[in-house]
Amino acid sequence: MSFRPALRLRPLRWGAALVAGATLAFAADPAGLATLTPDLPAAEKVRRIEAFVDGRYYDAAGLMYSHINWREERPFRADDFSAKDSTMPGPEPHEWLGYENSAFISGVYLLAQCYRYEATHDPAALASAARAFGSLDANYRLSERRDPRDDGPSQKAGIMEPASGGVGAGFFCKPYYGRATDHTSTEQHFWPVLALYRYLPLAPAATRARITQMLGEISRRWRGGYRINYFGESWDMEQSNPRAQRHMFLWSVIHRIAFEVTRDRASYDEYARLNALFGAMPTPRETAWGLGRPSYLSTEDRSFHVQIVAGAEILAQLEPAQAARCRRAMAAWWDYSQIGQRDDLLSYYFIEVQSDTGAWRKLPRAIRPRALWRSSYLFQNATLPVCWFGTRERQAFSSAVVADQVPERSAAARARLALVYRGLGKEQLKWFADPEGVMPDELRWMLNVLQGDALAFYSLGYWYARVHGIELE
């Protein structure tokens, strides 16, 4: 078996990229996002979004926020919530929302700035990229430096046990309270790894060494097992059927990227093992059909399509022999993302999908009796005909990739991409919408949440399209 040299990316004219520093000042637009309206050109919309991110979306420690107060355009505070509000258990709601997807969003935004530099050669793009990398590095250091003695013993069912050890290197956490936690997800690693790989040729020498170290440690740590803690639930992702069918493909790509940079054969071997097991990349619809389920309920799995599209693109570059099946996966997942989506590009969060035909229906309002709740969060104990914006913003990027990579879907993807940016305004940066007025009072705070995911993906989709010559207007 022969391997190609490391870092075979799309040819770029790096020029002075490696010596350009991140010394530019980041000034927030005083108008914030209030003037972000659909009538603006796409370039101006993205300029205002990036000015907002660079000027207002990092905390004092350099960590990027996740979700913030949409109406007031600021991080959530404790007094934004009342005792009657139903939220996720564990961290206080303002801390949960403030940092839930910090690493994920930092990775997407770093990737966007790499494409921005490729399109413009603007030193400001490098400065923004360096700051986004700083958020990832600050997150990584939280776990890297965590001392398990600070945690104290654990108590479960009356049994006291000593601290089992810190999270350690190779881990991006959900940094609630700006502290190291053992909470994470696949996406908190996939997007940072993809962005670090893309940023590597642009970064200063010391940062390149740090990125190489991080990629090696991430691969080494997760080769030991894919167990994730999420609000008290322990998930073994490799054994979590059918979750594994989509998540483990991403872990295979993570190891393949690590090998490309570090040349550690153990990383390639793990990529090959996971690729043999999970390389088919089926959509949840196909997985459910294959398992004999005539129908299934869908929530966030449709938004997951963007990870598969991104992973398939980079794998096709690193393993050209697999390009054809990667393109098939891109097309299937992009098609799947549109199930449950309305003409205004809002997606119903709770739908029932027929596995054989793809026909779907929104689910009616139903709340499980309180005594049967498995979580204190009402949203996890109900179905509601509410909509969310998460799929729309991810289609800003996935549509651009499909337009460039999948000839038979190119025209449809270009049309969807233009529609996404044409309708983009501040309203489209929200988390949830309630077009039928059914949201319970305890959950109405969810209608005043601005997603960092949206800020990052609209930037990424725009610059990817620019680099690949895809018109948005």
NORKA-V494327 format. One record per helix or strand of 3 or more residues. SS is the DSSP state (A for helix, B for strand). FROM is the first residue (numbers start at 1). LEN is the number of residues. If there is no record, write none. Layout:
BEGIN
SS:FROM:LEN / SS:FROM:LEN
END
This chain:
BEGIN
A:15:4 / A:42:15 / B:67:3 / A:78:3 / A:93:7 / A:102:19 / A:123:22 / A:148:3 / B:154:3 / B:159:3 / A:176:3 / A:187:16 / A:205:18 / B:227:4 / B:233:4 / A:237:3 / A:243:20 / A:265:14 / A:284:7 / B:295:4 / A:300:3 / A:305:14 / A:320:18 / B:351:4 / B:360:3 / A:370:3 / A:378:4 / A:390:16 / A:407:16 / A:426:4 / A:441:8 / B:449:3 / A:452:16
END
